[in-house]
Amino acid sequence: MLSRKALIADDFVLTRLAEDVFQTRFETKQRKARFVDKNGTCNVAHTNIREQGRFLLDVFTTLVDLKWLHTLLIFTMSFLCSWLLFGMIWWLIAFAHGDLDQKDDDFIPCVTSINSFASAFLFSIEVQVTIGFGGRMITEECISAIAVLIIQNIVGLVVNAIMLGCIFMKTAQANRRAETLIFSKHAVIAIRNNKLCFMVRVGDLRKSMIISASVKMQVIRKNTTPEGEIIPLNQIDIELDNCANGIFLVSPLIITHVIDKNSPLYDLSESDLEDVDLEVVVLLEGVVETTGITTQARTSYLSDEIYWGQRFVSIVTEEEGVYAVDYSKFGNTVKVPTPSCSARTIDEGGVSFRLKRGETLRNTIRRRPPGVARETMN
């Protein structure tokens, strides 16, 4: 199994793992609102929901989705309310039967040792949580008391099942496992296998694996249809080169999207990154090996978080018969020769970038015919 070296520095959070403090950043005048934050939170506010009662139709999911403070408050109040309710019922039974003011030694009460509401409340707790201190007990004198005993036991089991199940689901939520699934803070665009590619790096900090892991990418951008309809968040799926049959996420992987004629990034050039309204969302899904729960980790990249002409450095080395992963270099990149033009311009024959060993990109540029504009190179 791969060793995890230098997992997380004290001054970094997971979303900053891949940050390289020496990288040059674009200075944008106005930052675009993100659809998905770097930590995976969806930046969407649901307003003017008129049918609020729909949430009560699925009470269990509503309880799981609540904040911990609200869940614990409901957890506590559900038990207190049920104890108080049945405590009142036991007090009424004792009052109606005359157990509170009994004076005869031969008198048989419905429940022994109930002299006030406080004692009835304590008996209610003993019944529901099956403590059984022995000082109070039900007798066969009252049929109503026997019926209440049965009902309280059933209600107590239902309350325990719902609330304990809710607490368990909150502690075992899939997004907890996603905390150790990490992405590079920046994406890169560079030449790979003689093709212009968009690349991000993903990794898993735990030794327990993600089974059937898969990665999806979407481009989120504003779009206007030929009919004039404005789609503010148009989601466009993009194909990935090395994820067709899933990924084996034992060590960090570089997820690659080849920018071809079917790609929404086909017309994107280096100069366009400064002004284009673009967000690339990356989704990593899989089944947690230890629990069998499906989990999903998300992040996104705005145009100023995409580095043109850079690639990720290698972080896997072989040491003493094992492969060691250096996570301190998880997001480090290096500059590589890359055309600054778009993939469309490359496909039209304006630039040749097929590199052989020992060659540089400058030596492989084909001269364009006279009258054709020259492309800018890095």
C-alpha positions in Angstrom: 0.0 0.0 0.0 1.2 3.5 -0.8 2.6 5.5 2.0 1.2 9.0 2.7 4.1 11.3 3.3 3.6 14.8 4.7 -0.1 14.6 4.3 -1.3 18.1 5.5 0.8 20.9 6.8 -0.5 22.7 9.9 -1.2 26.0 8.0 -3.1 24.4 5.1 -6.6 23.1 4.7 -7.6 20.5 2.2 -8.7 23.0 -0.4 -5.3 24.7 -0.2 -3.2 21.6 -0.5 -2.3 22.2 -4.1 -1.6 25.9 -3.7 1.8 27.1 -5.0 2.6 30.4 -3.4 5.1 31.2 -6.1 2.6 31.0 -9.0 1.6 34.1 -10.8 -2.1 35.0 -10.4 -4.3 37.0 -12.7 -5.7 40.2 -11.2 -9.4 40.3 -12.0 -11.5 43.4 -11.6 -14.6 41.6 -10.5 -14.7 38.0 -9.4 -17.5 35.8 -10.8 -19.9 34.2 -8.4 -19.0 30.6 -8.1 -21.6 27.9 -8.8 -19.6 25.4 -6.7 -17.1 26.6 -4.0 -13.6 25.1 -3.7 -14.7 23.0 -0.7 -17.6 21.5 -2.7 -20.5 23.6 -1.3 -23.0 24.5 -3.9 -23.5 28.3 -4.0 -27.2 28.2 -4.6 -29.9 29.9 -2.4 -33.4 28.5 -2.5 -35.9 31.3 -2.0 -39.7 31.8 -2.1 -40.5 28.1 -1.5 -44.3 28.1 -0.9 -44.9 24.5 -0.2 -42.9 24.2 3.0 -45.0 21.2 4.1 -43.2 19.0 1.6 -40.3 18.8 3.9 -42.5 17.3 6.6 -43.4 14.4 4.3 -39.9 13.2 4.7 -39.2 13.8 8.4 -36.2 11.6 8.6 -34.3 13.2 5.8 -35.2 16.7 7.2 -33.8 15.7 10.6 -30.6 14.4 9.0 -30.2 17.6 7.0 -30.5 19.9 10.0 -27.5 21.4 11.8 -26.1 19.4 14.7 -27.3 22.0 17.2 -30.9 21.7 16.0 -30.7 17.9 15.8 -29.4 17.6 19.3 -32.1 20.0 20.5 -34.9 17.9 18.8 -33.3 14.7 20.2 -33.4 16.1 23.7 -36.9 17.6 23.5 -38.4 14.4 22.0 -37.4 12.4 25.0 -38.4 15.1 27.5 -41.8 15.7 25.9 -42.6 12.0 25.8 -41.5 11.6 29.5 -43.6 14.6 30.5 -46.6 13.4 28.5 -46.7 10.0 30.0 -45.8 11.3 33.4 -48.9 13.4 33.3 -50.9 10.4 32.2 -49.6 8.3 35.1 -50.4 11.1 37.5 -54.0 11.3 36.1 -54.4 7.6 36.5 -53.2 7.8 40.1 -55.4 10.8 40.8 -58.5 9.1 39.3 -57.9 5.9 41.3 -57.3 7.8 44.5 -53.6 6.7 44.8 -52.4 10.1 45.8 -54.4 10.3 49.1 -54.5 6.7 50.1 -54.6 6.0 53.9 -55.7 2.4 54.2 -53.0 -0.3 54.4 -55.2 -2.7 52.4 -55.6 -0.3 49.5 -54.0 -1.5 46.2 -52.9 1.4 44.0 -52.5 1.2 40.2 -48.9 2.1 40.6 -47.1 1.9 43.9 -45.2 4.8 45.5 -46.7 7.5 43.3 -47.5 10.4 45.7 -47.0 13.5 43.4 -46.4 14.5 39.8 -42.6 14.3 40.4 -42.9 10.6 41.4 -45.2 10.0 38.3 -42.6 11.7 36.1 -39.8 9.5 37.5 -41.9 6.4 36.9 -42.5 7.5 33.3 -38.7 7.7 32.8 -38.2 4.2 34.4 -40.8 2.7 32.1 -39.6 4.2 28.9 -35.9 3.6 29.4 -36.4 0.3 31.3 -34.4 1.4 34.3 -36.5 -0.4 36.9 -35.2 1.0 40.3 -37.7 -1.2 42.1 -39.4 1.4 44.2 -42.3 1.9 41.9 -44.2 -0.8 40.0 -47.5 -1.3 38.3 -50.2 -3.6 39.7 -53.0 -5.6 38.1 -55.5 -3.3 39.8 -56.1 -1.0 36.8 -56.6 -2.1 33.2 -56.0 1.4 32.0 -52.6 1.4 33.6 -51.6 -1.8 31.8 -52.7 -0.3 28.5 -50.7 2.9 29.1 -47.6 0.8 30.0 -47.9 -1.0 26.6 -48.4 2.2 24.7 -45.5 4.0 26.3 -43.1 1.0 25.6 -44.1 1.1 21.9 -43.8 4.9 21.7 -40.4 4.8 23.4 -39.1 2.2 21.0 -40.2 4.3 18.0 -38.6 7.5 19.4 -35.4 5.6 20.1 -35.3 4.2 16.6 -35.9 7.5 14.9 -33.6 9.6 16.9 -30.7 7.2 17.2 -31.0 6.4 13.5 -30.9 10.1 12.8 -27.7 10.5 14.9 -26.1 7.6 13.2 -26.8 8.8 9.7 -25.4 12.3 10.6 -22.2 10.8 11.9 -21.9 8.4 8.9 -22.8 10.9 6.2 -20.9 10.4 2.9 -19.6 14.0 2.9 -17.4 13.1 5.9 -15.5 10.7 3.8 -15.2 13.3 1.0 -13.1 15.5 3.4 -10.0 13.3 2.6 -10.6 13.4 -1.2 -8.6 16.3 -2.5 -8.2 18.2 -5.7 -5.4 20.5 -7.0 -6.2 24.1 -6.3 -5.5 25.0 -9.9 -6.1 23.4 -13.2 -3.6 23.5 -16.1 -3.8 23.5 -19.8 -0.8 22.1 -21.7 0.3 19.7 -24.4 0.0 16.0 -23.4 0.6 13.2 -25.9 0.7 15.8 -28.7 -2.7 17.1 -27.8 -3.9 20.3 -26.0 -5.4 19.1 -22.8 -7.2 20.5 -19.7 -5.9 18.7 -16.6 -6.6 18.5 -12.8 -5.1 16.3 -10.2 -7.2 14.3 -7.7 -6.0 12.2 -4.7 -7.2 10.3 -1.7 -5.5 10.7 1.7 -6.9 7.5 3.3 -5.5 4.0 2.8 -9.0 2.6 2.6 -10.0 2.8 -1.1 -12.9 4.3 -3.0 -14.5 1.5 -5.0 -15.8 2.1 -8.5 -14.5 5.7 -8.4 -15.4 7.9 -11.4 -14.8 11.5 -12.3 -17.1 13.8 -14.2 -16.5 17.3 -15.5 -18.9 20.0 -16.5 -18.4 23.5 -17.9 -20.8 26.1 -16.3 -21.3 29.2 -18.4 -23.9 31.6 -19.4 -25.5 30.8 -22.7 -28.0 32.3 -25.1 -30.0 30.1 -27.4 -30.7 31.0 -31.1 -34.2 31.8 -29.9 -33.0 34.4 -27.5 -33.4 32.4 -24.3 -30.8 33.2 -21.7 -29.5 30.2 -19.7 -27.5 31.7 -16.8 -26.1 28.3 -15.7 -25.8 26.1 -18.7 -24.2 22.8 -17.7 -22.1 21.2 -20.5 -20.6 17.7 -20.0 -17.1 17.3 -21.2 -15.4 13.9 -22.0 -12.4 12.7 -20.1 -9.6 10.8 -21.7 -8.6 8.4 -18.9 -11.9 7.8 -17.0 -14.1 5.9 -19.3 -14.1 2.8 -17.2 -13.6 4.4 -13.8 -10.3 5.2 -12.0 -8.1 3.2 -9.5 -7.5 5.9 -7.0 -4.7 4.4 -5.0 -2.3 7.2 -5.8 -3.0 10.7 -7.0 -4.1 10.8 -10.7 -4.1 13.5 -13.3 -7.5 13.7 -14.9 -7.2 14.7 -18.6 -9.7 16.3 -21.0 -8.5 16.4 -24.5 -9.6 19.7 -26.1 -10.9 18.7 -29.5 -13.7 19.9 -31.7 -16.4 18.4 -29.4 -15.0 20.3 -26.4 -16.6 23.5 -25.1 -13.0 24.8 -24.6 -12.2 24.4 -28.3 -12.1 28.1 -29.0 -10.4 29.0 -25.8 -6.9 30.6 -26.0 -4.5 31.9 -23.4 -5.6 35.5 -23.8 -9.2 34.5 -23.4 -8.7 33.2 -19.8 -8.4 36.8 -18.5 -11.9 37.8 -19.7 -14.0 34.6 -20.3 -16.9 33.9 -18.0 -16.1 30.2 -17.3 -16.3 27.7 -14.5 -15.3 24.0 -14.7 -16.9 21.8 -12.1 -15.2 18.5 -11.2 -17.1 15.7 -9.5 -15.5 12.6 -7.9 -17.9 9.8 -7.0 -17.4 6.4 -5.5 -18.3 3.8 -2.9 -16.6 4.0 0.5 -14.9 0.6 1.0 -15.5 0.5 4.8 -19.1 1.5 4.9 -20.5 0.8 1.5 -22.0 4.4 1.3 -21.7 6.3 -2.0 -19.7 9.6 -1.5 -19.1 12.5 -3.8 -16.4 15.2 -3.6 -16.7 18.4 -5.6 -14.7 21.5 -6.6 -14.6 24.0 -9.4 -12.1 26.2 -11.3 -12.7 29.7 -12.5 -10.8 31.1 -15.4 -8.2 32.8 -13.2 -7.6 29.4 -11.5 -6.5 27.7 -14.8 -2.8 28.0 -15.6 -2.0 27.9 -19.3 1.3 26.3 -20.4 2.0 24.4 -17.2 1.8 20.8 -16.0 1.8 19.0 -12.7 5.1 17.8 -11.3 5.6 14.1 -10.5 5.0 13.2 -6.9 5.3 9.4 -6.9 8.7 7.8 -6.4 9.9 4.3 -5.7 11.6 4.0 -2.3 12.7 0.7 -0.8 10.3 -1.5 -2.7 7.2 0.7 -2.2 5.8 3.7 -4.1 5.9 6.9 -1.9 3.6 9.8 -2.6 4.8 13.3 -1.6 1.7 15.3 -1.0 3.7 18.5 -0.3 4.0 18.8 -4.1 0.5 17.8 -4.9 -0.4 21.0 -6.6 3.0 22.1 -7.8 3.3 22.9 -11.5 6.1 23.7 -14.0 6.0 25.7 -17.2 6.2 23.7 -20.4 6.2 24.9 -24.1 2.6 25.3 -25.1 0.9 27.2 -28.0 -1.0 30.2 -26.7 -3.6 29.8 -29.4 -6.8 27.8 -29.2 -7.2 24.2 -30.1 -9.3 25.2 -33.2 -6.4 27.2 -34.5 -4.1 24.3 -34.0 -6.4 21.9 -35.8 -6.7 24.3 -38.7 -2.9 23.8 -39.4 -1.7 27.1 -38.0 0.7 25.5 -35.5 2.5 22.2 -35.2 3.6 21.1 -31.7 4.6 17.5 -32.1 7.7 17.3 -30.0 10.5 14.7 -30.2 13.0 14.0 -27.5 15.5 16.9 -27.3 13.3 19.3 -29.3 11.6 22.5 -28.1 8.4 23.9 -29.2 10.1 26.9 -30.9 11.9 24.6 -33.3 8.7 22.9 -34.4 6.6 25.8 -35.4 5.6 25.7 -39.0 5.7 28.9 -40.9 2.3 30.2 -42.0 1.7 31.4 -45.5 2.0 35.1 -46.2 -1.1 37.1 -45.2 -2.0 34.7 -42.4 -1.9 36.2 -38.9 0.9 34.9 -36.7 0.0 33.1 -33.5 1.5 34.1 -30.2 3.8 31.5 -28.5 4.9 31.2 -25.0 
